[in-house]
């Protein structure tokens, strides 16, 4: 395997910027869904209140995942100019371009990631 070409890096940059935009929009959309649930018993039944609280809980969880994903994307954007971008943090071999296209923030090759997941 060889290191990434400038064209491949540009393609990955486009994917990362697209992911960043989507995640930022998702966080904006989630702001209203994560607000305080009003429990006006005169206008909402018990089941509806429970449903609203569950939806809020899911929105809070989804927002946390989106925030973590955005942090990873931003970190990867900063790393793109580094000489070690695209190389495995464990074995120091190049990460396959197809893997980076799917998950540009990957910092390990498939083999090392599999070993880390099993540990």
N, C-alpha and C positions, 0 to 999 in steps of 0.2 A: 504494500500500500504506500501511496505517496501523500505528501501533505496537500492541503486544500489549495485549489487554484483560485486566482482572484475572482473568476466568474462564480465559482462555488461559494466563496465567502460572501459575494454580493447577494446571491440567492438566499443564503442563510440570514443575512442582514434583513432582507425583505420579509422573510418569514417571521423573524423576531419583532420587527417593527409592526407587522400586522397583528401578531399576538399581543403586543403591548397595547395597541389601540383597542382591540377587542376586550382585553381585561380591564382597561380603564373605563370603557363604556359599561361593562358589566358591573363594576364597582359603583358607578354613578347610578345605574338602574336599581341597584340593591339598597341604596340609601333609604328610600322610603319604605321598603319592605322590612328593614331591620329596626324601624322605630318602635316606640312603645305601643303595645296593643291596648286599645281602650276597651274597657269592660262595662259598657253601658248596658245593664241588664234589661232595661225597658225596651231597647230596640234590637237586641241580639240574644238569641237563645243560648243555652248552655253548650250545646253541640257546636254551634257556630263560633263561640268564644274559644273552645278547645281547638277547633280547626284553625282559627286565626293565630293562636299561640304556637301551634305546631308549624304553621307556615312561617311564622317569624323565626322560630328556631332553625328551620331549614335554611332560611335566608341568611341568618347569622353565620351558619356553618359554611354555606356557599360563599359568602363574602370573605371569610377567613381563608378559604382555599384559593380564591381569586387573588387575595392580597399576597399570599405566599408565592403563587405562580408569578405574579407581577414582579416581586422581589427577585425571583430567579431569572426572569427575562432581563431585568435591568442589570443584574450582576453579569449576565452573559454578554450583554451589549458592551459593557465596560471591558470584558475580557477579550473581545473579538480582535483587538489590535495586539494582544500579547502573543509572543512567539509560541506559547504552549497551548493556544486555543486549538481545539480539534485533536488533541492528544489525550490519551487516557491518563488520569491522575494516579492510577495504580501501577500499570505496566509500562507506561510512557510510549505505547505504540499508537499510531494514528487511529482515530475513531472513524469508522466507515461513514462516508458522506451520506448514504441512504439513512443511516441512523440519525445523523445530525439534521437531515431534512425533516424527519418526523419529530425529533426532540432536540432542537438546537441547543438547549441548555444542558444536554448530557455531558458529564465530565468523566465518564468511564466507558470503555468499550463494552460490548455485550457480554463477553466472557467474564470480565472482572465485575461487571454489574450483577451478573447472575451469581457469582461467588459471594458478593456482598449481601445480596438479598437472602441467600441461604444461611448466612452467618447469624 
